Amino acid sequence: QAELVEFGGGLVLAGGSLRLSCAASGRTTSMYTTGWFRQAPGKEREFVAAISWTGGSMKYADAVKGRFTISRDNAKNAVYLQMNSLKPEDTAVYYCAARVGSRVGLQTDEYAYWGQGTQVTVSS
């Protein structure tokens, strides 16, 4: 029943920054873990980052460590992904996903709710 909507994708020059937002509705009172995944054309959907419902536990894919930061504001039912030092390899559709519970999962099948995706394109 959760509805997730992503905002903030766009075109950016390599080395630049973007901030993605994920707004949730329908399950706003539930405790949930939120993750960001991405999928480039011809490639598998891959884990990017995830954060527990309290914000106390965070996980990042090795490819984005030190460059991306995930955060959340439960009062606004929102999760954010700050992306810095973007590379052309970061080009993909980025998806927000959520699961009920406190465990920070790294697999797509651990998340029951998904947004529609937002395109991020990094040019060289």
C-alpha positions as a printed Julia matrix, in Angstrom:
124×3 Matrix{Float64}:
  0.0    0.0     0.0
  2.99   2.32    0.28
  3.39   4.81   -2.55
  6.86   6.14   -3.27
  7.69   9.04   -5.58
 11.21  10.16   -6.53
 12.25  13.7    -7.41
 15.5   15.41   -8.31
 16.89  13.51  -11.25
 18.33  15.34  -14.21
 21.36  16.06  -16.33
 24.6   17.08  -14.66
 28.22  17.49  -15.69
 30.78  15.05  -14.34
 32.0   16.22  -10.96
 28.72  17.91  -10.18
 26.05  17.13   -7.62
 22.39  16.17   -7.45
 20.03  15.57   -4.56
 17.32  12.96   -4.95
 14.21  12.94   -2.8
 11.78  10.13   -2.07
  8.36  10.96   -0.69
  6.24   8.23    0.85
  2.51   7.96    1.35
  0.04   5.23    2.25
  2.21   3.69    4.98
  3.3    6.9     6.64
  2.93   5.57   10.19
  4.89   2.36    9.61
  8.49   1.8    10.59
 10.43   1.07    7.44
 13.86   0.84    5.92
 14.38   2.78    2.7
 16.88   1.95    0.0
 18.09   3.48   -3.23
 18.79   1.27   -6.23
 19.82   2.12   -9.75
 19.65   0.47  -13.14
 21.56   1.43  -16.26
 20.54   0.23  -19.75
 21.61  -3.36  -20.29
 22.68  -3.8   -16.68
 21.18  -5.34  -13.58
 19.48  -3.29  -10.92
 22.06  -2.63   -8.22
 22.06  -1.49   -4.64
 23.19   2.07   -3.95
 22.37   2.96   -0.34
 19.89   2.23    2.43
 18.89   3.71    5.77
 16.97   2.35    8.74
 13.74   3.96    9.92
 15.53   5.66   12.81
 18.34   6.88   10.59
 20.84   5.16   12.86
 22.03   2.52   10.41
 23.23   3.2     6.88
 24.77   1.08    4.15
 26.45   2.1     0.9
 27.61   0.28   -2.18
 31.39   0.38   -2.6
 31.0    2.31   -5.86
 29.4    5.28   -4.11
 31.08   5.34   -0.7
 32.51   8.73    0.11
 30.47  10.41   -2.62
 26.81   9.71   -1.78
 25.01  10.37    1.48
 21.61   8.99    2.44
 19.42  10.69    5.04
 15.8   10.85    6.11
 13.27  13.14    7.71
 10.47  11.06    9.18
  8.4   14.13   10.03
  8.17  14.75    6.29
  8.03  11.07    5.31
 10.99  11.73    3.07
 14.34  10.14    2.27
 17.17  11.87    0.45
 20.22  10.84   -1.52
 22.88  13.52   -1.85
 25.15  12.63   -4.75
 28.47  14.44   -5.07
 31.43  14.03   -7.41
 29.2   12.38   -9.96
 30.74  10.23  -12.67
 29.39   9.14  -16.06
 29.24   5.61  -14.6
 26.56   6.88  -12.2
 24.16   7.4   -15.12
 21.07   5.28  -14.47
 17.46   5.31  -13.43
 17.4    5.64   -9.66
 14.66   3.93   -7.67
 13.48   4.48   -4.14
 12.39   1.32   -2.34
 10.99   0.58    1.1
 10.51  -2.41    3.39
  8.71  -2.74    6.68
 11.13  -3.43    9.5
 14.42  -2.19   10.85
 16.91  -4.35    8.97
 18.9   -2.54    6.28
 18.69  -4.83    3.26
 20.95  -4.83    0.22
 18.89  -7.05   -2.09
 16.04  -6.0    -4.37
 13.82  -8.85   -3.2
 13.97  -7.54    0.36
 11.96  -4.46   -0.61
  8.23  -4.65   -1.21
  7.52  -1.08   -2.3
  9.1    0.78   -5.22
  8.91   4.19   -6.79
  8.66   4.85  -10.51
 12.29   5.88  -10.85
 14.03   9.11  -11.77
 16.64   9.46  -14.5
 20.12  10.66  -13.6
 22.43  11.43  -16.5
 26.04  12.44  -15.95
 27.86  13.8   -18.98
 31.6   14.03  -19.51
